[in-house]
Amino acid sequence: MKNFVVKTTANAGALAVAVWLLDKITLTGDSTGKKVGTLIGVALVFGLVNFLFKPIVKVLTFPLFILTLGLITLVVNALMLLLTSWLCGKLHLSFHVEGFWTAVVGGLIISVVSWALHILLPDED
């Protein structure tokens, strides 16, 4: 359970950094508390998308991973971020990513920040 909380917290922090750095990734809310709640909801959706869909996409694009020496990971991360944005719209969470290239840069930021936070935060159960 502690591992789940740590991963969700790291995802929320990484998403917050991406929202802060990129103008075309938006998270809106009336107050700071609502923004934090929305950010946690988006982190949960993002974690669920990565858990359910990312392995399937990685298996289907395995030849491209080999051909591009792993650079296709940027595209896969961008697609996961765009899928998260779309699902958040359906769930009435005020999170939006505008455009594919914004999603590529946002996915890169989220990956780097999430990796750094996973190093800093304890993850044992």
C-alpha positions as CSV (number, residue, x, y, z in Angstrom):
1,M,0.0,0.0,0.0
2,K,2.9,2.3,0.8
3,N,4.4,1.7,-2.6
4,F,1.1,2.8,-4.3
5,V,1.0,6.0,-2.3
6,V,4.6,6.8,-3.1
7,K,4.1,6.1,-6.8
8,T,0.9,8.3,-6.9
9,T,2.7,11.1,-5.0
10,A,5.6,10.9,-7.4
11,N,3.2,11.0,-10.4
12,A,1.3,13.9,-8.9
13,G,4.6,15.8,-8.3
14,A,5.8,15.1,-11.8
15,L,2.5,16.2,-13.4
16,A,2.6,19.4,-11.3
17,V,6.1,20.2,-12.7
18,A,4.9,19.6,-16.2
19,V,1.8,21.8,-15.7
20,W,4.1,24.5,-14.2
21,L,6.7,24.4,-17.0
22,L,4.4,24.0,-20.1
23,D,1.7,26.5,-20.9
24,K,-0.2,24.0,-23.1
25,I,-0.7,21.5,-20.2
26,T,-3.4,23.0,-18.1
27,L,-4.9,22.1,-14.7
28,T,-7.6,24.4,-13.5
29,G,-9.5,24.8,-10.2
30,D,-11.1,27.4,-8.1
31,S,-8.8,27.0,-5.1
32,T,-5.5,25.4,-4.3
33,G,-7.3,22.6,-2.5
34,K,-9.3,21.8,-5.6
35,K,-6.2,21.9,-7.7
36,V,-4.4,19.5,-5.4
37,G,-7.4,17.2,-5.4
38,T,-7.6,17.3,-9.2
39,L,-3.9,16.7,-9.5
40,I,-4.2,13.6,-7.3
41,G,-7.1,12.4,-9.4
42,V,-5.1,13.0,-12.6
43,A,-2.1,11.1,-11.0
44,L,-4.4,8.1,-10.3
45,V,-5.8,8.2,-13.9
46,F,-2.2,8.5,-15.2
47,G,-1.0,5.6,-13.1
48,L,-4.0,3.4,-14.2
49,V,-3.3,4.3,-17.9
50,N,0.3,3.4,-17.5
51,F,-0.6,0.1,-15.7
52,L,-3.2,-1.0,-18.2
53,F,-2.3,0.3,-21.6
54,K,1.5,1.0,-21.6
55,P,2.5,-2.7,-21.5
56,I,0.2,-3.5,-24.4
57,V,1.5,-0.7,-26.5
58,K,5.1,-1.6,-25.7
59,V,4.6,-5.2,-26.8
60,L,2.9,-4.1,-30.0
61,T,5.7,-1.6,-30.8
62,F,8.6,-3.8,-29.7
63,P,10.1,-3.9,-33.2
64,L,10.1,0.0,-33.2
65,F,11.9,-0.1,-29.8
66,I,14.7,-2.1,-31.3
67,L,14.7,-0.1,-34.6
68,T,14.8,3.3,-32.8
69,L,17.1,2.2,-30.0
70,G,14.3,3.0,-27.5
71,L,13.5,6.5,-28.7
72,I,9.9,5.4,-29.5
73,T,9.5,5.5,-25.7
74,L,9.0,9.3,-26.0
75,V,6.1,8.7,-28.4
76,V,4.6,6.0,-26.2
77,N,4.8,8.3,-23.1
78,A,3.2,11.1,-25.1
79,L,0.4,8.8,-26.2
80,M,-0.2,7.8,-22.5
81,L,-0.3,11.5,-21.5
82,L,-2.8,12.3,-24.3
83,L,-4.9,9.3,-23.3
84,T,-4.8,10.5,-19.7
85,S,-5.9,14.0,-20.9
86,W,-8.8,12.5,-22.8
87,L,-9.9,10.3,-19.9
88,C,-9.7,13.2,-17.5
89,G,-12.1,15.1,-19.8
90,K,-14.5,12.2,-19.7
91,L,-14.2,12.1,-15.9
92,H,-14.7,15.9,-15.6
93,L,-11.2,16.4,-14.2
94,S,-9.9,19.8,-15.4
95,F,-6.6,18.6,-16.9
96,H,-5.8,19.1,-20.6
97,V,-2.8,18.5,-22.9
98,E,-2.9,20.5,-26.1
99,G,-1.2,18.8,-29.0
100,F,1.2,15.9,-29.6
101,W,4.5,17.8,-29.3
102,T,3.4,19.3,-26.0
103,A,2.6,15.7,-24.9
104,V,6.1,14.6,-26.0
105,V,7.8,17.3,-24.0
106,G,5.4,16.8,-21.1
107,G,6.0,13.1,-21.1
108,L,9.8,13.7,-21.0
109,I,9.4,16.1,-18.1
110,I,7.2,13.7,-16.2
111,S,9.5,10.8,-16.8
112,V,12.6,12.7,-15.5
113,V,10.8,14.2,-12.5
114,S,9.1,11.0,-11.6
115,W,12.4,9.1,-11.8
116,A,14.0,11.7,-9.5
117,L,11.2,11.6,-7.0
118,H,11.2,7.7,-6.9
119,I,14.9,8.0,-5.9
120,L,14.1,10.4,-3.1
121,L,11.0,8.8,-1.8
122,P,11.1,5.5,0.1
123,D,9.3,2.7,-1.8
124,E,9.5,-0.5,0.3
125,D,6.3,-1.9,1.7
